[in-house]
Amino acid sequence: MTSIGATIADRRRGLNLTQQTLSDLSGVSRSTVQALEYGSGSIRLEALTAVAEVLGLHIGVLRPGQAR
């Protein structure tokens, strides 16, 4: 199973975005993007949704245990 953070990082890299660029486009801090990718800390749903939207990911794709 792929983690939420790995999915976000893979998609970001696939779009050739830096963490800073993703931060700028989503309106969340770079440290929040890092925390999402590394699975550290507690992240607000609003931040996760904003990042997923920029990356073109449906929030349901990020839920662990879901078939892809």
mmCIF file of the N, C-alpha and C atoms, coordinates in Angstrom:
data_MODEL
# 
_entry.id   MODEL 
# 
loop_
_atom_site.group_PDB 
_atom_site.id 
_atom_site.type_symbol 
_atom_site.label_atom_id 
_atom_site.label_alt_id 
_atom_site.label_comp_id 
_atom_site.label_asym_id 
_atom_site.label_entity_id 
_atom_site.label_seq_id 
_atom_site.pdbx_PDB_ins_code 
_atom_site.Cartn_x 
_atom_site.Cartn_y 
_atom_site.Cartn_z 
_atom_site.occupancy 
_atom_site.B_iso_or_equiv 
_atom_site.pdbx_formal_charge 
_atom_site.auth_seq_id 
_atom_site.auth_comp_id 
_atom_site.auth_asym_id 
_atom_site.auth_atom_id 
_atom_site.pdbx_PDB_model_num 
ATOM 1   N N  . MET A 1 1  ? 0.848   -1.173 0.000   1.00 0.00 ? 1  MET A N  1 
ATOM 2   C CA . MET A 1 1  ? 0.000   0.000  0.000   1.00 0.00 ? 1  MET A CA 1 
ATOM 3   C C  . MET A 1 1  ? 0.901   1.247  0.000   1.00 0.00 ? 1  MET A C  1 
ATOM 4   N N  . THR A 1 2  ? 0.568   2.188  -0.830  1.00 0.00 ? 2  THR A N  1 
ATOM 5   C CA . THR A 1 2  ? 1.310   3.435  -0.917  1.00 0.00 ? 2  THR A CA 1 
ATOM 6   C C  . THR A 1 2  ? 0.752   4.423  0.105   1.00 0.00 ? 2  THR A C  1 
ATOM 7   N N  . SER A 1 3  ? 1.646   5.102  0.802   1.00 0.00 ? 3  SER A N  1 
ATOM 8   C CA . SER A 1 3  ? 1.198   6.074  1.796   1.00 0.00 ? 3  SER A CA 1 
ATOM 9   C C  . SER A 1 3  ? 0.690   7.341  1.118   1.00 0.00 ? 3  SER A C  1 
ATOM 10  N N  . ILE A 1 4  ? -0.081  8.101  1.855   1.00 0.00 ? 4  ILE A N  1 
ATOM 11  C CA . ILE A 1 4  ? -0.579  9.387  1.356   1.00 0.00 ? 4  ILE A CA 1 
ATOM 12  C C  . ILE A 1 4  ? 0.599   10.276 0.974   1.00 0.00 ? 4  ILE A C  1 
ATOM 13  N N  . GLY A 1 5  ? 1.587   10.340 1.840   1.00 0.00 ? 5  GLY A N  1 
ATOM 14  C CA . GLY A 1 5  ? 2.752   11.183 1.585   1.00 0.00 ? 5  GLY A CA 1 
ATOM 15  C C  . GLY A 1 5  ? 3.494   10.792 0.324   1.00 0.00 ? 5  GLY A C  1 
ATOM 16  N N  . ALA A 1 6  ? 3.668   9.480  0.103   1.00 0.00 ? 6  ALA A N  1 
ATOM 17  C CA . ALA A 1 6  ? 4.360   9.008  -1.098  1.00 0.00 ? 6  ALA A CA 1 
ATOM 18  C C  . ALA A 1 6  ? 3.563   9.352  -2.350  1.00 0.00 ? 6  ALA A C  1 
ATOM 19  N N  . THR A 1 7  ? 2.239   9.227  -2.274  1.00 0.00 ? 7  THR A N  1 
ATOM 20  C CA . THR A 1 7  ? 1.390   9.579  -3.410  1.00 0.00 ? 7  THR A CA 1 
ATOM 21  C C  . THR A 1 7  ? 1.531   11.055 -3.751  1.00 0.00 ? 7  THR A C  1 
ATOM 22  N N  . ILE A 1 8  ? 1.509   11.901 -2.732  1.00 0.00 ? 8  ILE A N  1 
ATOM 23  C CA . ILE A 1 8  ? 1.658   13.344 -2.946  1.00 0.00 ? 8  ILE A CA 1 
ATOM 24  C C  . ILE A 1 8  ? 3.027   13.661 -3.528  1.00 0.00 ? 8  ILE A C  1 
ATOM 25  N N  . ALA A 1 9  ? 4.078   13.109 -2.946  1.00 0.00 ? 9  ALA A N  1 
ATOM 26  C CA . ALA A 1 9  ? 5.440   13.376 -3.425  1.00 0.00 ? 9  ALA A CA 1 
ATOM 27  C C  . ALA A 1 9  ? 5.633   12.887 -4.855  1.00 0.00 ? 9  ALA A C  1 
ATOM 28  N N  . ASP A 1 10 ? 5.146   11.691 -5.165  1.00 0.00 ? 10 ASP A N  1 
ATOM 29  C CA . ASP A 1 10 ? 5.285   11.148 -6.523  1.00 0.00 ? 10 ASP A CA 1 
ATOM 30  C C  . ASP A 1 10 ? 4.571   12.018 -7.542  1.00 0.00 ? 10 ASP A C  1 
ATOM 31  N N  . ARG A 1 11 ? 3.351   12.439 -7.210  1.00 0.00 ? 11 ARG A N  1 
ATOM 32  C CA . ARG A 1 11 ? 2.587   13.283 -8.130  1.00 0.00 ? 11 ARG A CA 1 
ATOM 33  C C  . ARG A 1 11 ? 3.262   14.640 -8.302  1.00 0.00 ? 11 ARG A C  1 
ATOM 34  N N  . ARG A 1 12 ? 3.749   15.226 -7.190  1.00 0.00 ? 12 ARG A N  1 
ATOM 35  C CA . ARG A 1 12 ? 4.432   16.518 -7.273  1.00 0.00 ? 12 ARG A CA 1 
ATOM 36  C C  . ARG A 1 12 ? 5.650   16.427 -8.178  1.00 0.00 ? 12 ARG A C  1 
ATOM 37  N N  . ARG A 1 13 ? 6.444   15.390 -7.986  1.00 0.00 ? 13 ARG A N  1 
ATOM 38  C CA . ARG A 1 13 ? 7.636   15.203 -8.821  1.00 0.00 ? 13 ARG A CA 1 
ATOM 39  C C  . ARG A 1 13 ? 7.255   14.953 -10.275 1.00 0.00 ? 13 ARG A C  1 
ATOM 40  N N  . GLY A 1 14 ? 6.186   14.183 -10.492 1.00 0.00 ? 14 GLY A N  1 
ATOM 41  C CA . GLY A 1 14 ? 5.719   13.910 -11.846 1.00 0.00 ? 14 GLY A CA 1 
ATOM 42  C C  . GLY A 1 14 ? 5.292   15.166 -12.588 1.00 0.00 ? 14 GLY A C  1 
ATOM 43  N N  . LEU A 1 15 ? 4.854   16.156 -11.835 1.00 0.00 ? 15 LEU A N  1 
ATOM 44  C CA . LEU A 1 15 ? 4.463   17.446 -12.426 1.00 0.00 ? 15 LEU A CA 1 
ATOM 45  C C  . LEU A 1 15 ? 5.627   18.437 -12.439 1.00 0.00 ? 15 LEU A C  1 
ATOM 46  N N  . ASN A 1 16 ? 6.803   17.970 -12.036 1.00 0.00 ? 16 ASN A N  1 
ATOM 47  C CA . ASN A 1 16 ? 8.010   18.806 -11.975 1.00 0.00 ? 16 ASN A CA 1 
ATOM 48  C C  . ASN A 1 16 ? 7.817   20.039 -11.104 1.00 0.00 ? 16 ASN A C  1 
ATOM 49  N N  . LEU A 1 17 ? 7.175   19.845 -9.965  1.00 0.00 ? 17 LEU A N  1 
ATOM 50  C CA . LEU A 1 17 ? 6.977   20.942 -9.016  1.00 0.00 ? 17 LEU A CA 1 
ATOM 51  C C  . LEU A 1 17 ? 7.917   20.756 -7.829  1.00 0.00 ? 17 LEU A C  1 
ATOM 52  N N  . THR A 1 18 ? 8.443   21.845 -7.345  1.00 0.00 ? 18 THR A N  1 
ATOM 53  C CA . THR A 1 18 ? 9.193   21.797 -6.089  1.00 0.00 ? 18 THR A CA 1 
ATOM 54  C C  . THR A 1 18 ? 8.194   21.880 -4.944  1.00 0.00 ? 18 THR A C  1 
ATOM 55  N N  . GLN A 1 19 ? 8.662   21.558 -3.756  1.00 0.00 ? 19 GLN A N  1 
ATOM 56  C CA . GLN A 1 19 ? 7.796   21.717 -2.589  1.00 0.00 ? 19 GLN A CA 1 
ATOM 57  C C  . GLN A 1 19 ? 7.394   23.181 -2.437  1.00 0.00 ? 19 GLN A C  1 
ATOM 58  N N  . GLN A 1 20 ? 8.307   24.085 -2.724  1.00 0.00 ? 20 GLN A N  1 
ATOM 59  C CA . GLN A 1 20 ? 7.993   25.512 -2.594  1.00 0.00 ? 20 GLN A CA 1 
ATOM 60  C C  . GLN A 1 20 ? 6.926   25.929 -3.601  1.00 0.00 ? 20 GLN A C  1 
ATOM 61  N N  . THR A 1 21 ? 7.034   25.458 -4.831  1.00 0.00 ? 21 THR A N  1 
ATOM 62  C CA . THR A 1 21 ? 6.037   25.798 -5.844  1.00 0.00 ? 21 THR A CA 1 
ATOM 63  C C  . THR A 1 21 ? 4.674   25.247 -5.465  1.00 0.00 ? 21 THR A C  1 
ATOM 64  N N  . LEU A 1 22 ? 4.638   24.001 -4.991  1.00 0.00 ? 22 LEU A N  1 
ATOM 65  C CA . LEU A 1 22 ? 3.373   23.422 -4.537  1.00 0.00 ? 22 LEU A CA 1 
ATOM 66  C C  . LEU A 1 22 ? 2.800   24.228 -3.378  1.00 0.00 ? 22 LEU A C  1 
ATOM 67  N N  . SER A 1 23 ? 3.660   24.664 -2.504  1.00 0.00 ? 23 SER A N  1 
ATOM 68  C CA . SER A 1 23 ? 3.245   25.508 -1.389  1.00 0.00 ? 23 SER A CA 1 
ATOM 69  C C  . SER A 1 23 ? 2.606   26.796 -1.898  1.00 0.00 ? 23 SER A C  1 
ATOM 70  N N  . ASP A 1 24 ? 3.280   27.445 -2.816  1.00 0.00 ? 24 ASP A N  1 
ATOM 71  C CA . ASP A 1 24 ? 2.774   28.705 -3.371  1.00 0.00 ? 24 ASP A CA 1 
ATOM 72  C C  . ASP A 1 24 ? 1.426   28.518 -4.068  1.00 0.00 ? 24 ASP A C  1 
ATOM 73  N N  . LEU A 1 25 ? 1.304   27.457 -4.849  1.00 0.00 ? 25 LEU A N  1 
ATOM 74  C CA . LEU A 1 25 ? 0.071   27.214 -5.611  1.00 0.00 ? 25 LEU A CA 1 
ATOM 75  C C  . LEU A 1 25 ? -1.100  26.800 -4.732  1.00 0.00 ? 25 LEU A C  1 
ATOM 76  N N  . SER A 1 26 ? -0.807  26.107 -3.642  1.00 0.00 ? 26 SER A N  1 
ATOM 77  C CA . SER A 1 26 ? -1.877  25.593 -2.785  1.00 0.00 ? 26 SER A CA 1 
ATOM 78  C C  . SER A 1 26 ? -2.225  26.523 -1.629  1.00 0.00 ? 26 SER A C  1 
ATOM 79  N N  . GLY A 1 27 ? -1.329  27.457 -1.335  1.00 0.00 ? 27 GLY A N  1 
ATOM 80  C CA . GLY A 1 27 ? -1.581  28.382 -0.234  1.00 0.00 ? 27 GLY A CA 1 
ATOM 81  C C  . GLY A 1 27 ? -1.276  27.808 1.138   1.00 0.00 ? 27 GLY A C  1 
ATOM 82  N N  . VAL A 1 28 ? -0.548  26.695 1.180   1.00 0.00 ? 28 VAL A N  1 
ATOM 83  C CA . VAL A 1 28 ? -0.107  26.135 2.459   1.00 0.00 ? 28 VAL A CA 1 
ATOM 84  C C  . VAL A 1 28 ? 1.396   26.334 2.571   1.00 0.00 ? 28 VAL A C  1 
ATOM 85  N N  . SER A 1 29 ? 1.919   26.303 3.760   1.00 0.00 ? 29 SER A N  1 
ATOM 86  C CA . SER A 1 29 ? 3.346   26.535 3.945   1.00 0.00 ? 29 SER A CA 1 
ATOM 87  C C  . SER A 1 29 ? 4.170   25.368 3.407   1.00 0.00 ? 29 SER A C  1 
ATOM 88  N N  . ARG A 1 30 ? 5.437   25.658 3.088   1.00 0.00 ? 30 ARG A N  1 
ATOM 89  C CA . ARG A 1 30 ? 6.335   24.605 2.621   1.00 0.00 ? 30 ARG A CA 1 
ATOM 90  C C  . ARG A 1 30 ? 6.517   23.544 3.689   1.00 0.00 ? 30 ARG A C  1 
ATOM 91  N N  . SER A 1 31 ? 6.542   23.960 4.943   1.00 0.00 ? 31 SER A N  1 
ATOM 92  C CA . SER A 1 31 ? 6.687   22.982 6.025   1.00 0.00 ? 31 SER A CA 1 
ATOM 93  C C  . SER A 1 31 ? 5.467   22.055 6.093   1.00 0.00 ? 31 SER A C  1 
ATOM 94  N N  . THR A 1 32 ? 4.297   22.552 5.726   1.00 0.00 ? 32 THR A N  1 
ATOM 95  C CA . THR A 1 32 ? 3.109   21.698 5.675   1.00 0.00 ? 32 THR A CA 1 
ATOM 96  C C  . THR A 1 32 ? 3.223   20.693 4.537   1.00 0.00 ? 32 THR A C  1 
ATOM 97  N N  . VAL A 1 33 ? 3.713   21.137 3.386   1.00 0.00 ? 33 VAL A N  1 
ATOM 98  C CA . VAL A 1 33 ? 3.933   20.219 2.265   1.00 0.00 ? 33 VAL A CA 1 
ATOM 99  C C  . VAL A 1 33 ? 4.917   19.125 2.691   1.00 0.00 ? 33 VAL A C  1 
ATOM 100 N N  . GLN A 1 34 ? 6.003   19.517 3.349   1.00 0.00 ? 34 GLN A N  1 
ATOM 101 C CA . GLN A 1 34 ? 6.975   18.535 3.830   1.00 0.00 ? 34 GLN A CA 1 
ATOM 102 C C  . GLN A 1 34 ? 6.324   17.561 4.809   1.00 0.00 ? 34 GLN A C  1 
ATOM 103 N N  . ALA A 1 35 ? 5.542   18.079 5.735   1.00 0.00 ? 35 ALA A N  1 
ATOM 104 C CA . ALA A 1 35 ? 4.886   17.229 6.727   1.00 0.00 ? 35 ALA A CA 1 
ATOM 105 C C  . ALA A 1 35 ? 3.934   16.237 6.049   1.00 0.00 ? 35 ALA A C  1 
ATOM 106 N N  . LEU A 1 36 ? 3.217   16.694 5.033   1.00 0.00 ? 36 LEU A N  1 
ATOM 107 C CA . LEU A 1 36 ? 2.336   15.799 4.284   1.00 0.00 ? 36 LEU A CA 1 
ATOM 108 C C  . LEU A 1 36 ? 3.124   14.675 3.625   1.00 0.00 ? 36 LEU A C  1 
ATOM 109 N N  . GLU A 1 37 ? 4.226   15.039 2.986   1.00 0.00 ? 37 GLU A N  1 
ATOM 110 C CA . GLU A 1 37 ? 5.020   14.050 2.261   1.00 0.00 ? 37 GLU A CA 1 
ATOM 111 C C  . GLU A 1 37 ? 5.715   13.061 3.196   1.00 0.00 ? 37 GLU A C  1 
ATOM 112 N N  . TYR A 1 38 ? 6.136   13.525 4.356   1.00 0.00 ? 38 TYR A N  1 
ATOM 113 C CA . TYR A 1 38 ? 6.859   12.654 5.288   1.00 0.00 ? 38 TYR A CA 1 
ATOM 114 C C  . TYR A 1 38 ? 5.955   12.011 6.333   1.00 0.00 ? 38 TYR A C  1 
ATOM 115 N N  . GLY A 1 39 ? 4.671   12.391 6.325   1.00 0.00 ? 39 GLY A N  1 
ATOM 116 C CA . GLY A 1 39 ? 3.731   11.797 7.262   1.00 0.00 ? 39 GLY A CA 1 
ATOM 117 C C  . GLY A 1 39 ? 3.967   12.196 8.702   1.00 0.00 ? 39 GLY A C  1 
ATOM 118 N N  . SER A 1 40 ? 4.499   13.385 8.882   1.00 0.00 ? 40 SER A N  1 
ATOM 119 C CA . SER A 1 40 ? 4.777   13.834 10.245  1.00 0.00 ? 40 SER A CA 1 
ATOM 120 C C  . SER A 1 40 ? 3.801   14.928 10.668  1.00 0.00 ? 40 SER A C  1 
ATOM 121 N N  . GLY A 1 41 ? 3.518   14.971 11.943  1.00 0.00 ? 41 GLY A N  1 
ATOM 122 C CA . GLY A 1 41 ? 2.636   15.997 12.469  1.00 0.00 ? 41 GLY A CA 1 
ATOM 123 C C  . GLY A 1 41 ? 1.183   15.740 12.122  1.00 0.00 ? 41 GLY A C  1 
ATOM 124 N N  . SER A 1 42 ? 0.337   16.620 12.601  1.00 0.00 ? 42 SER A N  1 
ATOM 125 C CA . SER A 1 42 ? -1.085  16.522 12.273  1.00 0.00 ? 42 SER A CA 1 
ATOM 126 C C  . SER A 1 42 ? -1.407  17.599 11.251  1.00 0.00 ? 42 SER A C  1 
ATOM 127 N N  . ILE A 1 43 ? -2.069  17.201 10.210  1.00 0.00 ? 43 ILE A N  1 
ATOM 128 C CA . ILE A 1 43 ? -2.358  18.089 9.087   1.00 0.00 ? 43 ILE A CA 1 
ATOM 129 C C  . ILE A 1 43 ? -3.857  18.341 9.023   1.00 0.00 ? 43 ILE A C  1 
ATOM 130 N N  . ARG A 1 44 ? -4.218  19.596 8.820   1.00 0.00 ? 44 ARG A N  1 
ATOM 131 C CA . ARG A 1 44 ? -5.643  19.934 8.687   1.00 0.00 ? 44 ARG A CA 1 
ATOM 132 C C  . ARG A 1 44 ? -6.174  19.435 7.351   1.00 0.00 ? 44 ARG A C  1 
ATOM 133 N N  . LEU A 1 45 ? -7.419  19.016 7.354   1.00 0.00 ? 45 LEU A N  1 
ATOM 134 C CA . LEU A 1 45 ? -8.063  18.521 6.139   1.00 0.00 ? 45 LEU A CA 1 
ATOM 135 C C  . LEU A 1 45 ? -8.045  19.589 5.044   1.00 0.00 ? 45 LEU A C  1 
ATOM 136 N N  . GLU A 1 46 ? -8.186  20.838 5.419   1.00 0.00 ? 46 GLU A N  1 
ATOM 137 C CA . GLU A 1 46 ? -8.179  21.926 4.437   1.00 0.00 ? 46 GLU A CA 1 
ATOM 138 C C  . GLU A 1 46 ? -6.845  21.987 3.694   1.00 0.00 ? 46 GLU A C  1 
ATOM 139 N N  . ALA A 1 47 ? -5.752  21.760 4.410   1.00 0.00 ? 47 ALA A N  1 
ATOM 140 C CA . ALA A 1 47 ? -4.430  21.776 3.778   1.00 0.00 ? 47 ALA A CA 1 
ATOM 141 C C  . ALA A 1 47 ? -4.283  20.600 2.823   1.00 0.00 ? 47 ALA A C  1 
ATOM 142 N N  . LEU A 1 48 ? -4.705  19.428 3.257   1.00 0.00 ? 48 LEU A N  1 
ATOM 143 C CA . LEU A 1 48 ? -4.630  18.243 2.406   1.00 0.00 ? 48 LEU A CA 1 
ATOM 144 C C  . LEU A 1 48 ? -5.473  18.435 1.154   1.00 0.00 ? 48 LEU A C  1 
ATOM 145 N N  . THR A 1 49 ? -6.657  18.989 1.303   1.00 0.00 ? 49 THR A N  1 
ATOM 146 C CA . THR A 1 49 ? -7.546  19.230 0.174   1.00 0.00 ? 49 THR A CA 1 
ATOM 147 C C  . THR A 1 49 ? -6.935  20.220 -0.808  1.00 0.00 ? 49 THR A C  1 
ATOM 148 N N  . ALA A 1 50 ? -6.333  21.291 -0.302  1.00 0.00 ? 50 ALA A N  1 
ATOM 149 C CA . ALA A 1 50 ? -5.719  22.305 -1.161  1.00 0.00 ? 50 ALA A CA 1 
ATOM 150 C C  . ALA A 1 50 ? -4.574  21.710 -1.977  1.00 0.00 ? 50 ALA A C  1 
ATOM 151 N N  . VAL A 1 51 ? -3.746  20.906 -1.337  1.00 0.00 ? 51 VAL A N  1 
ATOM 152 C CA . VAL A 1 51 ? -2.615  20.277 -2.026  1.00 0.00 ? 51 VAL A CA 1 
ATOM 153 C C  . VAL A 1 51 ? -3.127  19.280 -3.066  1.00 0.00 ? 51 VAL A C  1 
ATOM 154 N N  . ALA A 1 52 ? -4.097  18.462 -2.688  1.00 0.00 ? 52 ALA A N  1 
ATOM 155 C CA . ALA A 1 52 ? -4.656  17.480 -3.618  1.00 0.00 ? 52 ALA A CA 1 
ATOM 156 C C  . ALA A 1 52 ? -5.247  18.167 -4.849  1.00 0.00 ? 52 ALA A C  1 
ATOM 157 N N  . GLU A 1 53 ? -5.915  19.277 -4.640  1.00 0.00 ? 53 GLU A N  1 
ATOM 158 C CA . GLU A 1 53 ? -6.527  20.004 -5.755  1.00 0.00 ? 53 GLU A CA 1 
ATOM 159 C C  . GLU A 1 53 ? -5.471  20.489 -6.746  1.00 0.00 ? 53 GLU A C  1 
ATOM 160 N N  . VAL A 1 54 ? -4.394  21.068 -6.248  1.00 0.00 ? 54 VAL A N  1 
ATOM 161 C CA . VAL A 1 54 ? -3.317  21.546 -7.120  1.00 0.00 ? 54 VAL A CA 1 
ATOM 162 C C  . VAL A 1 54 ? -2.707  20.385 -7.902  1.00 0.00 ? 54 VAL A C  1 
ATOM 163 N N  . LEU A 1 55 ? -2.580  19.244 -7.250  1.00 0.00 ? 55 LEU A N  1 
ATOM 164 C CA . LEU A 1 55 ? -1.964  18.078 -7.894  1.00 0.00 ? 55 LEU A CA 1 
ATOM 165 C C  . LEU A 1 55 ? -2.931  17.310 -8.792  1.00 0.00 ? 55 LEU A C  1 
ATOM 166 N N  . GLY A 1 56 ? -4.191  17.709 -8.795  1.00 0.00 ? 56 GLY A N  1 
ATOM 167 C CA . GLY A 1 56 ? -5.178  17.028 -9.623  1.00 0.00 ? 56 GLY A CA 1 
ATOM 168 C C  . GLY A 1 56 ? -5.549  15.660 -9.080  1.00 0.00 ? 56 GLY A C  1 
ATOM 169 N N  . LEU A 1 57 ? -5.451  15.498 -7.770  1.00 0.00 ? 57 LEU A N  1 
ATOM 170 C CA . LEU A 1 57 ? -5.796  14.233 -7.122  1.00 0.00 ? 57 LEU A CA 1 
ATOM 171 C C  . LEU A 1 57 ? -7.134  14.369 -6.416  1.00 0.00 ? 57 LEU A C  1 
ATOM 172 N N  . HIS A 1 58 ? -7.954  13.352 -6.540  1.00 0.00 ? 58 HIS A N  1 
ATOM 173 C CA . HIS A 1 58 ? -9.205  13.312 -5.783  1.00 0.00 ? 58 HIS A CA 1 
ATOM 174 C C  . HIS A 1 58 ? -8.851  12.905 -4.367  1.00 0.00 ? 58 HIS A C  1 
ATOM 175 N N  . ILE A 1 59 ? -9.425  13.539 -3.394  1.00 0.00 ? 59 ILE A N  1 
ATOM 176 C CA . ILE A 1 59 ? -9.102  13.261 -1.989  1.00 0.00 ? 59 ILE A CA 1 
ATOM 177 C C  . ILE A 1 59 ? -9.297  11.783 -1.658  1.00 0.00 ? 59 ILE A C  1 
ATOM 178 N N  . GLY A 1 60 ? -10.240 11.110 -2.304  1.00 0.00 ? 60 GLY A N  1 
ATOM 179 C CA . GLY A 1 60 ? -10.469 9.687  -2.073  1.00 0.00 ? 60 GLY A CA 1 
ATOM 180 C C  . GLY A 1 60 ? -9.289  8.819  -2.487  1.00 0.00 ? 60 GLY A C  1 
ATOM 181 N N  . VAL A 1 61 ? -8.513  9.271  -3.465  1.00 0.00 ? 61 VAL A N  1 
ATOM 182 C CA . VAL A 1 61 ? -7.336  8.531  -3.915  1.00 0.00 ? 61 VAL A CA 1 
ATOM 183 C C  . VAL A 1 61 ? -6.283  8.492  -2.823  1.00 0.00 ? 61 VAL A C  1 
ATOM 184 N N  . LEU A 1 62 ? -6.292  9.479  -1.948  1.00 0.00 ? 62 LEU A N  1 
ATOM 185 C CA . LEU A 1 62 ? -5.277  9.580  -0.916  1.00 0.00 ? 62 LEU A CA 1 
ATOM 186 C C  . LEU A 1 62 ? -5.590  8.766  0.325   1.00 0.00 ? 62 LEU A C  1 
ATOM 187 N N  . ARG A 1 63 ? -6.801  8.254  0.417   1.00 0.00 ? 63 ARG A N  1 
ATOM 188 C CA . ARG A 1 63 ? -7.187  7.495  1.619   1.00 0.00 ? 63 ARG A CA 1 
ATOM 189 C C  . ARG A 1 63 ? -6.511  6.135  1.623   1.00 0.00 ? 63 ARG A C  1 
ATOM 190 N N  . PRO A 1 64 ? -5.816  5.805  2.718   1.00 0.00 ? 64 PRO A N  1 
ATOM 191 C CA . PRO A 1 64 ? -5.151  4.503  2.793   1.00 0.00 ? 64 PRO A CA 1 
ATOM 192 C C  . PRO A 1 64 ? -6.153  3.364  2.688   1.00 0.00 ? 64 PRO A C  1 
ATOM 193 N N  . GLY A 1 65 ? -5.713  2.287  2.048   1.00 0.00 ? 65 GLY A N  1 
ATOM 194 C CA . GLY A 1 65 ? -6.536  1.100  1.967   1.00 0.00 ? 65 GLY A CA 1 
ATOM 195 C C  . GLY A 1 65 ? -7.513  1.079  0.802   1.00 0.00 ? 65 GLY A C  1 
ATOM 196 N N  . GLN A 1 66 ? -7.530  2.138  0.023   1.00 0.00 ? 66 GLN A N  1 
ATOM 197 C CA . GLN A 1 66 ? -8.440  2.206  -1.109  1.00 0.00 ? 66 GLN A CA 1 
ATOM 198 C C  . GLN A 1 66 ? -7.775  1.575  -2.326  1.00 0.00 ? 66 GLN A C  1 
ATOM 199 N N  . ALA A 1 67 ? -8.546  0.862  -3.099  1.00 0.00 ? 67 ALA A N  1 
ATOM 200 C CA . ALA A 1 67 ? -8.032  0.269  -4.336  1.00 0.00 ? 67 ALA A CA 1 
ATOM 201 C C  . ALA A 1 67 ? -7.761  1.383  -5.330  1.00 0.00 ? 67 ALA A C  1 
ATOM 202 N N  . ARG A 1 68 ? -6.739  1.199  -6.113  1.00 0.00 ? 68 ARG A N  1 
ATOM 203 C CA . ARG A 1 68 ? -6.384  2.210  -7.112  1.00 0.00 ? 68 ARG A CA 1 
ATOM 204 C C  . ARG A 1 68 ? -6.683  1.707  -8.491  1.00 0.00 ? 68 ARG A C  1 
# 
